[in-house]
Amino acid sequence: MAITDLPLFSMLKTRMHWLEQRQKLLAENVANSNTPNYRGRDLKQLDFKSTLEASLGSAGNIPASMGMTATQPGHLRGGSGTRGFDVNPSGGFETTPSQNSVVLEDEMMKVAQTQLDHQTAISLYQRGVGMIKTALGKS
């Protein structure tokens, strides 16, 4: 079994690939910030649940549908998963006279967040490899 076949590593690999693609799109937005009629683009957020189910389902030993269950009467039930508001509304609210919707401040904040997320994924990947090395007795 290859290390990339493990669920943790395949999920991290998917996340890092998504972040790389997002960084490319954000760079295009910044580069075209003065282009008339240019509409800024962004990737659809990665769906963690479907990624987890696909990853765990391919492992074969863990069921893909993992719901929350209350094993004691005092346990809280899981929420419905719906929110009353959207944290990141799609589409900008500013438009220049040339009909360009790219706001550099917003794009740079997205670039910085994407960079932090990528560094976090890399760190988790390195720690996972380190744990495997420790388990094998190779440090």
C-alpha positions in Angstrom: 0.0 0.0 0.0 1.4 3.4 -1.0 1.4 6.2 1.5 -0.9 8.3 -0.8 -3.5 5.5 -0.5 -4.1 6.3 3.2 -7.2 8.4 3.7 -5.4 11.2 5.6 -2.8 11.7 2.9 -5.3 11.4 0.0 -7.5 14.1 1.6 -4.5 16.4 2.2 -3.3 15.8 -1.4 -6.8 16.8 -2.7 -6.9 19.9 -0.4 -3.4 21.0 -1.5 -4.3 20.6 -5.2 -7.5 22.6 -4.7 -5.5 25.4 -2.9 -3.0 25.5 -5.7 -5.8 25.9 -8.3 -7.4 28.6 -6.2 -4.1 30.5 -5.9 -3.8 30.5 -9.7 -7.3 31.9 -10.1 -6.7 34.6 -7.5 -3.4 35.5 -9.2 -5.4 35.9 -12.5 -7.9 38.1 -10.7 -5.1 40.4 -9.4 -3.4 40.5 -12.8 -6.7 41.5 -14.5 -7.7 44.0 -11.8 -7.6 46.9 -14.4 -9.1 45.0 -17.3 -12.5 46.4 -18.4 -15.5 44.1 -17.9 -13.4 41.4 -16.1 -15.3 39.4 -13.5 -13.3 38.0 -10.7 -13.4 34.2 -10.3 -13.0 31.8 -7.4 -13.3 28.1 -6.9 -16.3 26.5 -5.3 -15.4 25.5 -1.7 -14.2 21.9 -1.3 -17.0 19.8 0.3 -15.3 18.1 3.3 -18.1 15.6 3.8 -18.0 14.2 0.3 -14.2 14.1 0.3 -14.2 12.3 3.6 -16.8 9.8 2.5 -14.9 9.1 -0.8 -11.6 8.7 1.1 -13.0 6.5 3.9 -15.1 4.5 1.4 -12.1 3.6 -0.6 -10.3 2.3 2.5 -12.9 -0.4 2.7 -12.7 -0.9 6.5 -14.7 2.1 7.7 -18.3 2.8 6.6 -18.7 5.8 4.4 -21.8 7.0 6.1 -20.7 8.2 9.6 -23.7 9.9 11.3 -23.7 11.3 14.8 -25.4 9.0 17.4 -26.3 9.7 21.0 -25.1 6.7 23.1 -26.2 8.2 26.4 -29.4 10.2 27.3 -27.4 13.3 28.2 -25.7 13.5 24.7 -26.6 16.4 22.5 -28.1 15.7 19.1 -26.2 16.9 16.0 -27.5 20.0 14.2 -29.2 20.0 10.8 -26.1 21.5 9.2 -27.9 24.6 7.9 -26.9 28.1 8.7 -29.0 31.2 8.6 -26.3 33.3 6.8 -23.5 32.9 4.4 -20.0 33.6 5.8 -18.5 34.2 2.3 -21.1 35.7 0.0 -20.4 34.9 -3.6 -19.9 37.8 -5.9 -18.5 41.2 -5.1 -20.5 44.2 -4.1 -18.1 46.7 -5.7 -17.9 47.4 -9.4 -15.7 50.0 -11.1 -16.9 52.3 -13.8 -15.3 50.0 -16.3 -17.5 47.1 -14.9 -14.5 45.4 -13.3 -15.6 43.5 -10.1 -12.1 42.7 -8.7 -11.4 44.4 -5.4 -7.6 44.1 -4.7 -8.0 44.2 -0.9 -10.4 41.2 -1.0 -8.2 39.3 -3.4 -5.1 39.8 -1.3 -6.9 38.6 1.8 -8.0 35.5 -0.1 -4.4 35.0 -1.3 -3.1 35.2 2.2 -5.7 32.8 3.6 -5.0 30.4 0.8 -1.3 30.5 1.6 -2.0 29.9 5.3 -4.3 26.9 4.5 -1.6 25.5 2.1 1.1 25.8 4.8 -1.2 24.1 7.3 -1.9 21.2 4.9 1.8 20.8 4.2 2.5 20.8 8.0 -0.1 18.1 8.6 1.3 16.0 5.7 4.8 16.2 7.2 3.6 15.3 10.7 1.7 12.3 9.2 4.8 11.1 7.5 6.8 11.6 10.7 4.3 9.5 12.6 4.6 6.7 10.1 8.4 6.9 10.3 8.2 6.7 14.1 5.9 3.7 13.9 8.3 2.0 11.6 11.2 2.8 13.8 12.9 5.1 11.3 13.5 8.6 12.6 
